[in-house]
Amino acid sequence: MYCITPKLTATGIPTTYYNLLPDIGVPGSPPLDPATQQPVGPDKLAALFPMALLEQEMSSAVHIPIPEELLEAYADYRPTPLRRARRFEKALGTRSAIYYKYEGVSPVGSHKLNTALAQAYYNREAGVKRIATETGAGQWGTALSYACRTFGIACNVYMVKVSYHQKPFRRTMMELYGASVHASPSQETSYGRSLSAAHPDHPGSLGVAISEAIEDTVTHPGTKYALGSVLNHVLLHQTIIGQEALAQLDTLGVFPDVVVGCHGGGSNFAGIAFPFAKHKANGKEIEIIAAEPASCPTLTKGEFRYDHGDTANLTPLMKMYTLGSGVVPDPIHAGGLRYHGAAPQVSELLARGMIAARAYPQGVTFEVARTFAGAEGIIPAPESAHAIAAAAEVAREADAAGKARTILFNLSGHGLLDLGAYQDFLAGKIK
Ligand SMILES: *Cc1c(COP(=O)(O)O)cnc(C)c1O
């Protein structure tokens, strides 16, 4: 019905990844080598990533074909459901229609498997035998552990220490899938050892864990590194979410005027939003909103400038919204949103006013998650609850203005391994 309908397999899975920025003619800012301030070429990054992923990282192709074997892996859980949240609408008392795309049906419970499978696949194709990575709340580590298992690669995970202790079941999942898991800062790397010695109570952060995983990679021959968000190729893999949603809504004869995703590093937000952003660039009126935690307000309060992606300043400089690579955000239950930076592509769109950002305190997100769980039965990940908070706020604003809107949000994962956080909420420990 609408002009841009993705090409799908017989069962409804997109056959290509969608590369928004070249399609709408928005140039990205290249990553810079901190020593020379010159753009970093693929050769410098080849120690960390296989060439196929670096090509995707810098690609100006608009549609990138998904290999057959990868499509088969996706078919285990895709297409994911698209539902209208009628009982949630009723609970809010809104006139607006609220749809959600549910990524919690993946075997690991979140959208992160979409890129984990792709990254494991291209690494295996390149002959890689071992991957090192970091994980915040544990969803990325879980997804990559399972994807590495699927494609026969060893997986070594640095898990932010506060989450390692708060979310022991995530570690159990990763170990069941065959990965090795270390609380970060760890004793495995020289950076981890020096940080632990200086600050024995360091809670860890995503920035620190990234530094450890990179050090692990460059000191272990045959090892590559994988990142679960932020980078262009990660966002690219996640665009299967929004392409599917476009097609699913199209069969219902629906087109949203608001698209919402929660934002940590930007991957699930880009995944749902970029295929719709193309329509916005073509003149459709769509409001696109990234929802982030008030305690880690990268997009709403950060600066748009070149900064490092990690705390030890090992990564190239990326032009992005950032709170500063030295900032260690306060521990919150939505650990997956606790990152000082943002995806350069998302940052570029925000700086150009093509998307908007809103921030929510924990108390608000848990309250709306309770309402959603009671209405729809699905207990959302605390990260995803930020998207629900934004969807509910937009609906309320529309009601106040006497309007009805059509809202789509991405429910990036379920919260069945976050029940400790919900327990704290029910006990009144989250204000
Ligand atoms: C990791 C995670 C996020 C945040 O990461 P993005 O790259 O911003 O998507 C959001 N929701 C869930 C369920 C996650 O696991």
The ligand as a Gaussian input file, in Angstrom:
#p B3LYP/6-31G(d) Opt

LIG

0 1
 C       20.595000      -3.824000      25.281000
 C       19.180000      -3.533000      25.322000
 C       18.697000      -2.241000      25.056000
 C       19.586000      -1.077000      24.779000
 O       20.467000      -1.209000      23.698000
 P       20.226000      -0.462000      22.320000
 O       21.452000      -0.726000      21.537000
 O       20.027000       0.981000      22.616000
 O       19.040000      -1.079000      21.716000
 C       17.342000      -2.048000      25.066000
 N       16.478000      -3.052000      25.352000
 C       16.902000      -4.305000      25.620000
 C       15.905000      -5.364000      25.936000
 C       18.274000      -4.578000      25.611000
 O       18.680000      -5.811000      25.849000

